[in-house]
């Protein structure tokens, strides 16, 4: 009986076995404020899943949405101006 086995070198490439480059770490650092704003918005949405939102909840949701939009605009401005490159 012969077994069909994948060659390990063909399955796992060296590309995935490396640490992130300085450019990749810079890109992550540039996007961190947006990621944090999106996580905050997600937290608010999760909190509102099982109840009707009060006025305070609505304000918290609007504030989180506004922060996400502001961070997206700031990131887009940094990218187009060449700061984030």
Residue pairs with C-beta under 8 A, 6 or more apart in sequence:
20 28
26 84
27 84
30 75
30 78
30 84
31 75
33 71
33 74
33 75
34 68
34 71
34 72
34 75
37 64
37 67
37 68
37 70
37 71
38 68
40 64
40 67
41 61
41 64
41 65
41 67
41 68
43 64
44 57
44 60
44 61
44 64
45 61
47 57
48 57
48 61
51 57
53 61
75 84
78 84
79 85
